[in-house]
Amino acid sequence: MSRLADKRIRRRPHVDYESADPQHIVPSWDLKTLWVTNNDEGRTEGALTPIDPKTGKPGNPIAVDDPYNMYFTPDGRSAILSDH
């Protein structure tokens, strides 16, 4: 039996996006990417930051106005973002 999680912190990825406040980590529908919603309370400097779950390395952030929650459609073709 393999262990899926053992509660040890292996790496804390640095999400480099000025003034944004990371709110949630959302797995993509296929579990190949983790998305950090970098909320920026009523301002337009928010972003979505992709993270590779195998390496823990963040990708290039995508500018999004005030993302807070993120959901994927069952087929993975679309994402829904909310600001609250």
SULKACOR-V672967 format. One record per residue. N is the residue number from 0. RES is the residue in one letter. PHI is phi as a letter, one per 40 degrees, with the letter a starting at -180 (* if undefined). BURIAL is b if it has 9 or more other C-alpha atoms within 8 Angstrom, else e. Layout:
{{N,RES,PHI,BURIAL} {N,RES,PHI,BURIAL}}
This chain:
{{0,M,*,e} {1,S,c,e} {2,R,c,e} {3,L,c,e} {4,A,a,e} {5,D,b,e} {6,K,g,e} {7,R,c,e} {8,I,c,e} {9,R,c,e} {10,R,a,e} {11,R,b,e} {12,P,c,e} {13,H,c,e} {14,V,c,e} {15,D,c,e} {16,Y,a,e} {17,E,d,e} {18,S,g,e} {19,A,c,b} {20,D,b,e} {21,P,d,e} {22,Q,b,b} {23,H,b,b} {24,I,b,e} {25,V,b,b} {26,P,c,b} {27,S,c,b} {28,W,d,b} {29,D,c,e} {30,L,g,e} {31,K,c,b} {32,T,a,b} {33,L,b,b} {34,W,b,b} {35,V,c,b} {36,T,c,b} {37,N,c,b} {38,N,c,b} {39,D,b,b} {40,E,e,e} {41,G,g,e} {42,R,b,e} {43,T,b,e} {44,E,b,b} {45,G,c,b} {46,A,a,b} {47,L,b,b} {48,T,b,b} {49,P,c,b} {50,I,b,b} {51,D,c,b} {52,P,c,b} {53,K,c,e} {54,T,b,e} {55,G,g,b} {56,K,c,e} {57,P,c,b} {58,G,c,e} {59,N,c,e} {60,P,c,b} {61,I,b,e} {62,A,c,e} {63,V,a,b} {64,D,c,b} {65,D,f,b} {66,P,c,b} {67,Y,b,b} {68,N,b,b} {69,M,a,b} {70,Y,b,e} {71,F,b,b} {72,T,c,b} {73,P,d,e} {74,D,c,e} {75,G,g,b} {76,R,c,e} {77,S,b,e} {78,A,b,b} {79,I,b,e} {80,L,b,b} {81,S,b,e} {82,D,b,e} {83,H,a,e}}
